[in-house]
Amino acid sequence: MPDGYSVNELMDVPADARLPTSYGDFRIRVFHEASTGLDHVALTLGDMSGPDPVLVRVHSECLTGDAFSSLRCDCGAQLAAAMKQIQDVGWGCIVYLRQEGRGIGLHAKIQAYNLQDQGADTLDANLMLGHPADARDYGIASEILAAIGIESVCLLTNNPDKVLQLASNGANIVERMPLVVGVGDQNIEYLTTKIDRMGHDIEDARLNGDGI
């Protein structure tokens, strides 16, 4: 921009830009949630108008998994796998929600890690800190999907509650596709808790000794 010129960011420059990635040339848009003060992101690739259901991953922020490649969870692997699947089909959307640690925040999440190191599972650790087992709210994700024109969704998730919340807030979920990746020795107990205590629909292969 030439010297001497300025713009009013809120009025003149949309938070909407090209985002080249190793999984393709995405479009990134930021959506502000007034009730929480948080900024959420939609990454889109290709045409959002169909006619087939749009492949969508609604992904909750996980600094440790997404940025630092933590093996305590499957979050980073799920995000990468979702972007790769969208690249493979040629169109899709990642809705990235700023609700770290199942909605309890980064500080409490690391406190929960400390309790897990002492033997608590992921659900009990949250409860011991006085937080819900899962405090996430997917209402804003439904609003984002509507705002970018996605009318029918093939949702990449193992979490039935996510499907129910999105549908109850108006998203048209016509198909759910499981996303079981990033399984290893460090997160078997984490995934087992998801199956046994949180109702996640993950193929349970523990009985044949293959992990999850």
Z-matrix of the N, CA and C atoms (Angstrom, degrees):
N
C 1 1.458
C 2 1.525 1 108.79
N 3 1.334 2 118.24 1 135.28
C 4 1.471 3 119.77 2 -178.80
C 5 1.509 4 111.75 3 -61.15
N 6 1.342 5 115.72 4 149.65
C 7 1.456 6 120.62 5 176.91
C 8 1.523 7 109.98 6 -58.66
N 9 1.334 8 116.16 7 145.32
C 10 1.442 9 120.18 8 176.76
C 11 1.506 10 114.38 9 91.06
N 12 1.329 11 116.83 10 -5.66
C 13 1.458 12 120.08 11 178.89
C 14 1.527 13 109.57 12 -107.39
N 15 1.314 14 114.86 13 148.68
C 16 1.457 15 119.97 14 175.81
C 17 1.518 16 108.27 15 -147.21
N 18 1.302 17 115.71 16 162.26
C 19 1.460 18 120.47 17 177.98
C 20 1.516 19 108.59 18 -131.41
N 21 1.288 20 114.38 19 155.67
C 22 1.453 21 120.82 20 171.66
C 23 1.515 22 107.09 21 -87.14
N 24 1.329 23 116.26 22 110.51
C 25 1.465 24 120.28 23 -173.51
C 26 1.516 25 112.37 24 -55.74
N 27 1.342 26 116.32 25 -43.31
C 28 1.459 27 119.21 26 -175.43
C 29 1.518 28 112.04 27 -67.94
N 30 1.335 29 116.64 28 -32.56
C 31 1.457 30 119.88 29 -174.17
C 32 1.524 31 113.50 30 -95.02
N 33 1.325 32 117.25 31 -36.50
C 34 1.459 33 120.10 32 -166.03
C 35 1.528 34 115.11 33 -109.15
N 36 1.306 35 117.90 34 -24.54
C 37 1.462 36 119.71 35 -174.37
C 38 1.523 37 109.94 36 -120.63
N 39 1.314 38 118.28 37 106.80
C 40 1.466 39 119.39 38 178.51
C 41 1.522 40 111.02 39 -69.46
N 42 1.325 41 115.83 40 149.94
C 43 1.468 42 121.24 41 175.07
C 44 1.523 43 107.67 42 -83.11
N 45 1.315 44 114.57 43 72.58
C 46 1.461 45 122.45 44 -169.98
C 47 1.521 46 106.56 45 -151.28
N 48 1.343 47 117.23 46 117.65
C 49 1.461 48 118.78 47 -173.97
C 50 1.525 49 110.64 48 -154.75
N 51 1.318 50 114.24 49 169.16
C 52 1.467 51 121.22 50 174.46
C 53 1.521 52 108.94 51 -79.36
N 54 1.335 53 116.51 52 140.04
C 55 1.462 54 120.68 53 178.55
C 56 1.528 55 109.43 54 -132.26
N 57 1.328 56 117.62 55 92.04
C 58 1.458 57 119.45 56 176.11
C 59 1.524 58 110.20 57 -69.02
N 60 1.316 59 117.35 58 132.39
C 61 1.457 60 123.02 59 -179.87
C 62 1.516 61 109.20 60 -134.04
N 63 1.316 62 116.08 61 172.27
C 64 1.465 63 119.83 62 176.20
C 65 1.522 64 111.27 63 -70.02
N 66 1.328 65 117.44 64 -7.71
C 67 1.472 66 121.98 65 177.69
C 68 1.520 67 111.67 66 -109.83
N 69 1.316 68 117.83 67 16.61
C 70 1.453 69 120.20 68 177.38
C 71 1.520 70 111.81 69 121.70
N 72 1.321 71 113.95 70 177.31
C 73 1.456 72 122.13 71 -175.59
C 74 1.523 73 108.60 72 -95.28
N 75 1.318 74 117.17 73 93.26
C 76 1.453 75 123.00 74 -176.37
C 77 1.525 76 110.89 75 -87.95
N 78 1.317 77 114.50 76 164.28
C 79 1.459 78 122.64 77 168.46
C 80 1.525 79 107.76 78 -106.98
N 81 1.340 80 117.48 79 132.53
C 82 1.460 81 121.21 80 -179.45
C 83 1.531 82 109.18 81 -114.13
N 84 1.337 83 114.84 82 130.40
C 85 1.465 84 121.26 83 176.76
C 86 1.527 85 108.53 84 -131.07
N 87 1.329 86 115.46 85 142.37
C 88 1.460 87 121.79 86 -179.53
C 89 1.521 88 108.83 87 -107.63
N 90 1.330 89 115.35 88 134.89
C 91 1.451 90 122.76 89 179.34
C 92 1.529 91 108.61 90 -121.88
N 93 1.320 92 115.95 91 123.57
C 94 1.455 93 121.35 92 -178.42
C 95 1.523 94 110.11 93 -89.80
N 96 1.328 95 115.95 94 131.69
C 97 1.456 96 121.68 95 176.73
C 98 1.525 97 108.05 96 -102.34
N 99 1.333 98 116.21 97 107.04
C 100 1.462 99 120.43 98 -172.46
C 101 1.521 100 112.57 99 -63.89
N 102 1.331 101 117.21 100 -34.90
C 103 1.467 102 119.71 101 -174.78
C 104 1.519 103 112.91 102 -68.72
N 105 1.333 104 117.68 103 -26.10
C 106 1.457 105 121.55 104 -179.51
C 107 1.521 106 113.04 105 -111.92
N 108 1.315 107 116.93 106 -16.63
C 109 1.459 108 121.20 107 -175.31
C 110 1.514 109 113.57 108 77.61
N 111 1.326 110 117.84 109 9.91
C 112 1.457 111 121.44 110 -175.70
C 113 1.526 112 111.35 111 -95.42
N 114 1.328 113 115.36 112 150.19
C 115 1.459 114 122.56 113 173.99
C 116 1.520 115 109.09 114 -104.65
N 117 1.319 116 116.01 115 124.70
C 118 1.455 117 122.23 116 177.83
C 119 1.535 118 109.28 117 -109.21
N 120 1.318 119 116.51 118 165.72
C 121 1.464 120 120.75 119 -172.46
C 122 1.527 121 110.87 120 -127.86
N 123 1.326 122 114.77 121 142.23
C 124 1.465 123 121.19 122 167.45
C 125 1.519 124 107.94 123 -117.55
N 126 1.316 125 116.16 124 124.17
C 127 1.462 126 122.40 125 171.17
C 128 1.517 127 107.45 126 -105.47
N 129 1.312 128 117.43 127 124.71
C 130 1.461 129 119.69 128 -179.86
C 131 1.521 130 110.23 129 -125.99
N 132 1.315 131 113.74 130 148.55
C 133 1.460 132 121.72 131 176.61
C 134 1.519 133 107.50 132 -134.09
N 135 1.319 134 116.67 133 124.84
C 136 1.447 135 119.87 134 176.95
C 137 1.518 136 113.59 135 81.84
N 138 1.331 137 115.02 136 -161.06
C 139 1.461 138 123.24 137 -172.77
C 140 1.526 139 110.19 138 -89.02
N 141 1.339 140 116.86 139 125.23
C 142 1.458 141 121.33 140 -178.76
C 143 1.530 142 113.27 141 -88.43
N 144 1.336 143 117.69 142 2.20
C 145 1.463 144 119.80 143 -172.42
C 146 1.527 145 114.00 144 -91.81
N 147 1.302 146 118.02 145 0.34
C 148 1.465 147 118.62 146 179.02
C 149 1.522 148 111.90 147 91.56
N 150 1.379 149 117.35 148 -152.41
C 151 1.467 150 127.93 149 13.80
C 152 1.533 151 114.87 150 -78.08
N 153 1.307 152 116.89 151 -19.48
C 154 1.469 153 118.51 152 179.53
C 155 1.522 154 109.64 153 -75.58
N 156 1.355 155 116.93 154 157.42
C 157 1.466 156 119.38 155 175.54
C 158 1.529 157 110.71 156 -56.24
N 159 1.315 158 115.53 157 140.72
C 160 1.467 159 121.28 158 -179.06
C 161 1.529 160 108.91 159 -81.44
N 162 1.323 161 115.47 160 131.61
C 163 1.461 162 120.72 161 176.95
C 164 1.524 163 108.60 162 -70.66
N 165 1.345 164 116.66 163 120.01
C 166 1.459 165 121.92 164 -173.86
C 167 1.520 166 110.37 165 -129.96
N 168 1.316 167 115.74 166 134.80
C 169 1.459 168 122.75 167 169.19
C 170 1.528 169 107.60 168 -117.14
N 171 1.332 170 117.32 169 116.53
C 172 1.462 171 122.03 170 171.47
C 173 1.523 172 105.94 171 -94.77
N 174 1.319 173 116.14 172 109.03
C 175 1.463 174 122.21 173 -168.22
C 176 1.516 175 110.16 174 -117.55
N 177 1.315 176 116.58 175 124.10
C 178 1.457 177 120.82 176 177.06
C 179 1.524 178 110.22 177 -84.37
N 180 1.315 179 114.90 178 136.66
C 181 1.462 180 121.86 179 -177.96
C 182 1.529 181 112.04 180 -50.60
N 183 1.321 182 115.97 181 134.89
C 184 1.467 183 121.65 182 174.80
C 185 1.530 184 106.99 183 -143.21
N 186 1.317 185 116.38 184 92.68
C 187 1.462 186 120.22 185 -177.68
C 188 1.522 187 111.22 186 -56.03
N 189 1.325 188 117.25 187 -46.10
C 190 1.460 189 120.67 188 -175.15
C 191 1.523 190 111.69 189 -65.64
N 192 1.322 191 117.03 190 -39.58
C 193 1.455 192 119.95 191 -179.11
C 194 1.513 193 113.44 192 -83.60
N 195 1.348 194 116.09 193 -46.07
C 196 1.466 195 120.34 194 -174.33
C 197 1.522 196 112.55 195 -73.35
N 198 1.334 197 117.08 196 -40.02
C 199 1.470 198 120.46 197 -175.38
C 200 1.520 199 113.17 198 -97.92
N 201 1.349 200 116.43 199 -36.37
C 202 1.466 201 120.12 200 -173.29
C 203 1.523 202 113.72 201 -106.74
N 204 1.335 203 116.99 202 4.48
C 205 1.483 204 122.28 203 176.53
C 206 1.516 205 112.74 204 57.48
N 207 1.338 206 116.56 205 39.43
C 208 1.463 207 120.79 206 177.52
C 209 1.519 208 110.56 207 -60.04
N 210 1.322 209 115.18 208 142.01
C 211 1.462 210 121.70 209 176.38
C 212 1.520 211 112.09 210 -96.44
N 213 1.337 212 117.93 211 3.84
C 214 1.468 213 121.06 212 178.99
C 215 1.521 214 111.33 213 -73.11
N 216 1.327 215 116.95 214 -20.20
C 217 1.452 216 121.42 215 -177.55
C 218 1.529 217 108.94 216 -137.09
N 219 1.323 218 115.78 217 -179.70
C 220 1.464 219 120.58 218 178.27
C 221 1.531 220 111.84 219 -109.50
N 222 1.334 221 117.14 220 12.34
C 223 1.462 222 120.94 221 -170.43
C 224 1.529 223 113.06 222 -64.56
N 225 1.323 224 117.13 223 -51.17
C 226 1.453 225 119.58 224 -179.12
C 227 1.514 226 112.40 225 -60.71
N 228 1.321 227 116.14 226 -40.61
C 229 1.467 228 120.38 227 178.34
C 230 1.522 229 111.18 228 -65.54
N 231 1.334 230 117.09 229 -37.42
C 232 1.460 231 120.14 230 178.59
C 233 1.527 232 111.32 231 -66.17
N 234 1.330 233 117.02 232 -42.31
C 235 1.455 234 119.80 233 179.35
C 236 1.528 235 110.99 234 -62.47
N 237 1.312 236 116.16 235 -46.03
C 238 1.470 237 119.67 236 179.95
C 239 1.525 238 111.23 237 -63.81
N 240 1.343 239 116.87 238 -42.33
C 241 1.456 240 120.68 239 -179.29
C 242 1.526 241 111.08 240 -65.27
N 243 1.335 242 116.88 241 -38.16
C 244 1.464 243 120.03 242 178.71
C 245 1.528 244 111.01 243 -65.05
N 246 1.325 245 117.14 244 -43.54
C 247 1.460 246 119.78 245 178.28
C 248 1.526 247 111.31 246 -63.75
N 249 1.327 248 116.24 247 -37.22
C 250 1.468 249 119.78 248 178.41
C 251 1.529 250 110.62 249 -67.06
N 252 1.330 251 118.01 250 -41.19
C 253 1.464 252 120.15 251 178.85
C 254 1.517 253 111.11 252 -65.28
N 255 1.324 254 117.23 253 -38.94
C 256 1.462 255 120.41 254 176.70
C 257 1.530 256 110.12 255 -63.94
N 258 1.317 257 116.66 256 -41.74
C 259 1.462 258 120.32 257 176.39
C 260 1.531 259 110.44 258 -60.14
N 261 1.330 260 117.22 259 -42.47
C 262 1.463 261 121.15 260 -176.87
C 263 1.527 262 112.23 261 -64.57
N 264 1.339 263 117.72 262 -41.28
C 265 1.473 264 119.83 263 -178.75
C 266 1.528 265 111.56 264 -83.54
N 267 1.339 266 117.38 265 -22.40
C 268 1.456 267 120.43 266 175.44
C 269 1.509 268 115.57 267 99.37
N 270 1.330 269 118.05 268 -8.12
C 271 1.464 270 119.62 269 175.63
C 272 1.520 271 109.22 270 -157.29
N 273 1.334 272 114.66 271 150.24
C 274 1.457 273 119.70 272 179.53
C 275 1.513 274 111.30 273 162.39
N 276 1.331 275 114.76 274 -178.31
C 277 1.456 276 120.27 275 -172.14
C 278 1.518 277 110.69 276 -144.33
N 279 1.321 278 116.36 277 136.42
C 280 1.455 279 123.64 278 167.74
C 281 1.530 280 107.69 279 -108.39
N 282 1.331 281 116.80 280 118.97
C 283 1.466 282 120.60 281 171.21
C 284 1.524 283 106.37 282 -99.99
N 285 1.323 284 115.51 283 113.93
C 286 1.465 285 121.02 284 -175.04
C 287 1.520 286 108.12 285 -104.44
N 288 1.339 287 115.79 286 110.78
C 289 1.454 288 122.42 287 -174.21
C 290 1.521 289 111.09 288 -98.76
N 291 1.320 290 116.85 289 135.57
C 292 1.459 291 123.26 290 -178.74
C 293 1.528 292 110.22 291 -83.90
N 294 1.322 293 116.04 292 66.70
C 295 1.464 294 120.32 293 177.78
C 296 1.530 295 108.78 294 -133.45
N 297 1.320 296 112.73 295 75.48
C 298 1.462 297 123.23 296 -176.57
C 299 1.536 298 111.10 297 -61.63
N 300 1.324 299 115.16 298 144.75
C 301 1.461 300 120.99 299 172.78
C 302 1.513 301 113.80 300 62.42
N 303 1.343 302 116.53 301 44.38
C 304 1.469 303 120.92 302 -175.19
C 305 1.520 304 111.33 303 55.89
N 306 1.326 305 115.33 304 32.68
C 307 1.449 306 120.53 305 173.77
C 308 1.515 307 115.97 306 92.29
N 309 1.344 308 118.67 307 2.76
C 310 1.467 309 119.28 308 -177.19
C 311 1.522 310 112.35 309 -98.07
N 312 1.319 311 118.07 310 -6.58
C 313 1.457 312 121.47 311 178.27
C 314 1.515 313 113.11 312 94.53
N 315 1.326 314 115.51 313 160.77
C 316 1.463 315 121.09 314 -173.87
C 317 1.528 316 112.15 315 -66.29
N 318 1.337 317 117.86 316 -44.42
C 319 1.465 318 120.69 317 -177.56
C 320 1.524 319 110.39 318 -58.70
N 321 1.333 320 116.19 319 -50.35
C 322 1.469 321 119.99 320 -179.68
C 323 1.529 322 111.36 321 -66.62
N 324 1.310 323 116.61 322 -33.14
C 325 1.464 324 119.30 323 179.02
C 326 1.528 325 110.95 324 -62.15
N 327 1.328 326 117.13 325 -43.25
C 328 1.460 327 119.41 326 179.92
C 329 1.528 328 110.48 327 -70.89
N 330 1.331 329 116.98 328 -33.48
C 331 1.467 330 119.09 329 171.06
C 332 1.523 331 110.34 330 -59.79
N 333 1.321 332 116.53 331 -41.54
C 334 1.465 333 120.33 332 178.06
C 335 1.524 334 110.94 333 -63.88
N 336 1.327 335 117.12 334 -37.73
C 337 1.464 336 120.15 335 174.95
C 338 1.536 337 110.27 336 -57.80
N 339 1.336 338 115.79 337 -42.13
C 340 1.459 339 120.13 338 179.91
C 341 1.526 340 110.43 339 -59.46
N 342 1.332 341 116.39 340 -43.96
C 343 1.464 342 120.23 341 178.94
C 344 1.531 343 111.16 342 -67.13
N 345 1.329 344 116.10 343 -34.89
C 346 1.463 345 119.21 344 176.70
C 347 1.521 346 110.86 345 -65.32
N 348 1.322 347 116.87 346 -36.56
C 349 1.462 348 120.21 347 176.95
C 350 1.528 349 111.85 348 -62.99
N 351 1.343 350 115.16 349 -23.29
C 352 1.460 351 120.25 350 178.38
C 353 1.526 352 112.81 351 -93.03
N 354 1.345 353 117.26 352 1.26
C 355 1.451 354 120.03 353 173.65
C 356 1.504 355 116.79 354 119.61
N 357 1.338 356 119.61 355 -10.74
C 358 1.464 357 121.16 356 178.69
C 359 1.526 358 109.99 357 -73.59
N 360 1.340 359 116.53 358 149.10
C 361 1.458 360 117.69 359 173.42
C 362 1.529 361 109.33 360 -83.86
N 363 1.326 362 117.07 361 175.93
C 364 1.465 363 120.08 362 -172.49
C 365 1.521 364 112.61 363 -66.00
N 366 1.302 365 117.36 364 -32.67
C 367 1.462 366 120.08 365 179.38
C 368 1.526 367 110.82 366 -73.44
N 369 1.337 368 116.84 367 -49.97
C 370 1.467 369 120.27 368 -178.52
C 371 1.526 370 111.88 369 -63.18
N 372 1.326 371 117.15 370 -34.31
C 373 1.466 372 119.49 371 179.81
C 374 1.527 373 110.63 372 -60.22
N 375 1.331 374 117.48 373 -42.73
C 376 1.464 375 120.22 374 176.91
C 377 1.525 376 111.13 375 -62.23
N 378 1.325 377 116.23 376 -45.04
C 379 1.459 378 120.47 377 -177.80
C 380 1.531 379 111.06 378 -64.61
N 381 1.324 380 116.78 379 -39.17
C 382 1.462 381 120.73 380 179.34
C 383 1.524 382 112.15 381 -62.04
N 384 1.327 383 116.45 382 -27.94
C 385 1.461 384 121.63 383 179.06
C 386 1.526 385 112.00 384 -87.82
N 387 1.328 386 116.80 385 0.51
C 388 1.456 387 120.72 386 178.95
C 389 1.514 388 114.38 387 85.46
N 390 1.333 389 116.77 388 18.20
C 391 1.456 390 121.91 389 -179.90
C 392 1.529 391 110.19 390 -109.37
N 393 1.325 392 117.84 391 159.50
C 394 1.468 393 120.10 392 172.60
C 395 1.526 394 110.79 393 -63.88
N 396 1.314 395 115.89 394 157.30
C 397 1.462 396 119.66 395 174.31
C 398 1.523 397 110.79 396 -59.34
N 399 1.331 398 116.18 397 -38.17
C 400 1.460 399 121.71 398 178.00
C 401 1.522 400 107.63 399 -147.39
N 402 1.317 401 116.85 400 110.52
C 403 1.465 402 121.52 401 -176.11
C 404 1.531 403 112.34 402 -100.06
N 405 1.314 404 117.74 403 12.08
C 406 1.458 405 119.27 404 -175.48
C 407 1.527 406 112.50 405 -72.41
N 408 1.322 407 115.18 406 148.30
C 409 1.460 408 123.15 407 178.56
C 410 1.526 409 107.49 408 -129.93
N 411 1.325 410 116.14 409 123.91
C 412 1.460 411 119.84 410 -175.14
C 413 1.525 412 113.34 411 -102.00
N 414 1.354 413 116.92 412 12.56
C 415 1.457 414 119.45 413 -179.61
C 416 1.506 415 113.24 414 -58.74
N 417 1.338 416 117.42 415 -43.56
C 418 1.455 417 120.83 416 -179.09
C 419 1.527 418 111.10 417 -64.44
N 420 1.343 419 117.01 418 -30.15
C 421 1.471 420 119.17 419 179.25
C 422 1.522 421 110.84 420 -64.91
N 423 1.331 422 116.93 421 -40.03
C 424 1.467 423 119.99 422 177.00
C 425 1.519 424 110.88 423 -62.17
N 426 1.335 425 116.81 424 -39.92
C 427 1.457 426 120.60 425 178.31
C 428 1.527 427 111.23 426 -64.58
N 429 1.323 428 116.53 427 -39.42
C 430 1.468 429 120.49 428 179.36
C 431 1.522 430 110.38 429 -65.07
N 432 1.320 431 116.91 430 -44.57
C 433 1.466 432 120.28 431 179.61
C 434 1.527 433 111.02 432 -59.54
N 435 1.334 434 116.08 433 -41.42
C 436 1.465 435 119.38 434 177.93
C 437 1.519 436 110.91 435 -66.45
N 438 1.324 437 117.12 436 -39.67
C 439 1.463 438 121.59 437 -176.76
C 440 1.524 439 112.31 438 -64.71
N 441 1.328 440 117.23 439 -30.85
C 442 1.472 441 119.06 440 -179.53
C 443 1.528 442 111.97 441 -98.39
N 444 1.340 443 116.24 442 8.48
C 445 1.454 444 120.47 443 169.36
C 446 1.508 445 116.52 444 84.56
N 447 1.326 446 117.79 445 22.37
C 448 1.462 447 120.38 446 177.78
C 449 1.527 448 108.73 447 -87.04
N 450 1.326 449 116.48 448 114.43
C 451 1.459 450 121.29 449 -174.55
C 452 1.525 451 113.09 450 -95.47
N 453 1.318 452 117.85 451 -27.01
C 454 1.464 453 120.84 452 177.64
C 455 1.528 454 108.77 453 -140.88
N 456 1.346 455 115.08 454 141.91
C 457 1.460 456 121.09 455 -167.51
C 458 1.518 457 110.93 456 -125.60
N 459 1.330 458 115.46 457 133.64
C 460 1.462 459 122.55 458 161.54
C 461 1.518 460 105.31 459 -102.93
N 462 1.335 461 116.65 460 108.33
C 463 1.454 462 121.38 461 -169.54
C 464 1.524 463 111.31 462 -93.56
N 465 1.321 464 115.33 463 126.51
C 466 1.462 465 122.14 464 176.55
C 467 1.523 466 108.64 465 -87.29
N 468 1.335 467 117.27 466 99.11
C 469 1.461 468 120.26 467 -179.10
C 470 1.520 469 110.36 468 -164.99
N 471 1.337 470 114.61 469 156.33
C 472 1.462 471 121.80 470 171.53
C 473 1.525 472 110.76 471 -107.11
N 474 1.333 473 117.29 472 2.53
C 475 1.457 474 122.61 473 -169.28
C 476 1.527 475 111.02 474 -103.76
N 477 1.327 476 118.89 475 105.93
C 478 1.473 477 120.58 476 -179.67
C 479 1.521 478 113.09 477 -61.63
N 480 1.337 479 118.03 478 -31.74
C 481 1.461 480 120.24 479 179.64
C 482 1.520 481 111.31 480 -64.53
N 483 1.312 482 116.74 481 -34.03
C 484 1.463 483 120.28 482 178.08
C 485 1.527 484 110.10 483 -64.25
N 486 1.335 485 116.19 484 -42.15
C 487 1.466 486 120.39 485 177.69
C 488 1.518 487 110.35 486 -60.59
N 489 1.332 488 116.55 487 -47.53
C 490 1.462 489 121.13 488 -177.71
C 491 1.519 490 111.43 489 -63.40
N 492 1.333 491 117.21 490 -44.60
C 493 1.462 492 119.98 491 -179.49
C 494 1.525 493 112.02 492 -63.96
N 495 1.317 494 116.74 493 -44.67
C 496 1.455 495 119.39 494 179.96
C 497 1.529 496 110.64 495 -62.97
N 498 1.328 497 116.36 496 -44.36
C 499 1.468 498 120.09 497 -179.59
C 500 1.526 499 111.20 498 -64.60
N 501 1.335 500 117.26 499 -40.25
C 502 1.460 501 120.30 500 -179.21
C 503 1.518 502 112.25 501 -67.55
N 504 1.328 503 116.83 502 -19.12
C 505 1.463 504 121.50 503 178.04
C 506 1.531 505 112.34 504 -101.03
N 507 1.338 506 116.06 505 13.10
C 508 1.452 507 119.40 506 170.50
C 509 1.507 508 117.35 507 105.82
N 510 1.335 509 119.13 508 -6.08
C 511 1.468 510 120.19 509 178.83
C 512 1.524 511 109.69 510 -74.43
N 513 1.318 512 115.75 511 139.36
C 514 1.461 513 121.54 512 -179.80
C 515 1.529 514 109.20 513 -93.33
N 516 1.335 515 115.99 514 90.16
C 517 1.470 516 121.26 515 -179.30
C 518 1.521 517 108.26 516 -88.44
N 519 1.314 518 116.75 517 105.59
C 520 1.461 519 120.29 518 -176.75
C 521 1.527 520 112.13 519 -96.88
N 522 1.325 521 116.11 520 -14.02
C 523 1.469 522 119.58 521 -178.92
C 524 1.523 523 108.60 522 -157.53
N 525 1.336 524 115.85 523 145.97
C 526 1.461 525 121.01 524 172.52
C 527 1.518 526 108.68 525 -119.50
N 528 1.314 527 115.89 526 132.17
C 529 1.461 528 121.05 527 179.47
C 530 1.527 529 108.37 528 -117.57
N 531 1.341 530 118.61 529 123.68
C 532 1.468 531 119.84 530 -179.74
C 533 1.518 532 111.65 531 -64.91
N 534 1.335 533 114.70 532 155.45
C 535 1.462 534 121.24 533 -178.93
C 536 1.527 535 107.66 534 -137.80
N 537 1.325 536 115.78 535 78.95
C 538 1.463 537 121.74 536 -176.81
C 539 1.524 538 108.15 537 -104.20
N 540 1.329 539 115.29 538 100.69
C 541 1.470 540 122.09 539 -178.23
C 542 1.519 541 107.94 540 -144.03
N 543 1.324 542 116.13 541 169.66
C 544 1.459 543 120.81 542 173.80
C 545 1.516 544 114.75 543 69.18
N 546 1.327 545 117.14 544 26.13
C 547 1.462 546 121.03 545 -178.84
C 548 1.525 547 109.65 546 -81.64
N 549 1.346 548 115.70 547 134.06
C 550 1.456 549 119.77 548 178.52
C 551 1.513 550 111.44 549 -159.86
N 552 1.318 551 115.31 550 177.92
C 553 1.465 552 120.41 551 -177.16
C 554 1.525 553 112.33 552 -60.37
N 555 1.329 554 117.33 553 -30.60
C 556 1.461 555 120.91 554 -175.02
C 557 1.529 556 113.35 555 -76.51
N 558 1.346 557 117.42 556 -18.20
C 559 1.464 558 118.26 557 -176.34
C 560 1.526 559 114.60 558 -125.07
N 561 1.324 560 117.63 559 14.01
C 562 1.464 561 120.06 560 178.64
C 563 1.523 562 110.89 561 -59.65
N 564 1.331 563 118.26 562 -44.59
C 565 1.463 564 120.26 563 -179.36
C 566 1.531 565 110.72 564 -66.29
N 567 1.315 566 117.24 565 -38.30
C 568 1.459 567 122.05 566 176.56
C 569 1.526 568 110.68 567 -58.85
N 570 1.334 569 117.12 568 -46.77
C 571 1.456 570 121.09 569 -179.57
C 572 1.523 571 111.51 570 -70.79
N 573 1.325 572 116.56 571 -35.02
C 574 1.457 573 119.93 572 176.77
C 575 1.522 574 111.06 573 -61.86
N 576 1.325 575 116.80 574 -40.58
C 577 1.466 576 120.23 575 176.87
C 578 1.520 577 110.60 576 -63.63
N 579 1.316 578 117.86 577 -38.85
C 580 1.460 579 120.59 578 176.44
C 581 1.536 580 110.74 579 -58.88
N 582 1.323 581 116.54 580 -40.74
C 583 1.463 582 120.39 581 -179.05
C 584 1.518 583 110.84 582 -71.44
N 585 1.333 584 116.06 583 -53.48
C 586 1.459 585 121.31 584 -168.66
C 587 1.521 586 113.88 585 -77.43
N 588 1.332 587 117.49 586 -32.44
C 589 1.458 588 119.29 587 -170.84
C 590 1.529 589 114.08 588 -119.28
N 591 1.328 590 117.59 589 -13.48
C 592 1.460 591 119.67 590 -177.59
C 593 1.519 592 112.64 591 -120.91
N 594 1.337 593 116.92 592 0.36
C 595 1.452 594 120.83 593 172.14
C 596 1.509 595 115.79 594 74.33
N 597 1.326 596 117.73 595 17.30
C 598 1.456 597 118.57 596 179.79
C 599 1.523 598 110.27 597 -68.34
N 600 1.303 599 115.22 598 140.80
C 601 1.458 600 121.61 599 -175.15
C 602 1.520 601 109.16 600 -92.07
N 603 1.329 602 114.66 601 77.86
C 604 1.461 603 122.11 602 179.06
C 605 1.524 604 107.12 603 -115.07
N 606 1.316 605 116.32 604 132.72
C 607 1.462 606 119.31 605 178.28
C 608 1.522 607 109.01 606 -57.79
N 609 1.319 608 115.66 607 121.12
C 610 1.458 609 121.25 608 -175.20
C 611 1.522 610 109.63 609 -95.36
N 612 1.336 611 115.27 610 101.92
C 613 1.461 612 120.76 611 -176.93
C 614 1.529 613 111.56 612 -102.70
N 615 1.334 614 117.35 613 17.85
C 616 1.460 615 118.88 614 -177.19
C 617 1.524 616 112.09 615 -62.67
N 618 1.321 617 116.82 616 -31.32
C 619 1.473 618 119.83 617 -174.19
C 620 1.512 619 111.46 618 -67.99
N 621 1.317 620 117.95 619 -26.06
C 622 1.470 621 118.42 620 179.63
C 623 1.521 622 112.22 621 -100.79
N 624 1.344 623 115.80 622 8.78
C 625 1.456 624 119.75 623 173.77
C 626 1.502 625 115.45 624 77.65
N 627 1.345 626 117.32 625 15.24
C 628 1.453 627 120.32 626 -177.31
C 629 1.526 628 113.21 627 -97.48
N 630 1.310 629 117.86 628 9.04
C 631 1.463 630 119.59 629 -175.25
C 632 1.507 631 109.86 630 82.48
N 633 1.329 632 117.71 631 -150.33
C 634 1.454 633 122.08 632 -179.60
C 635 1.519 634 110.01 633 -120.01
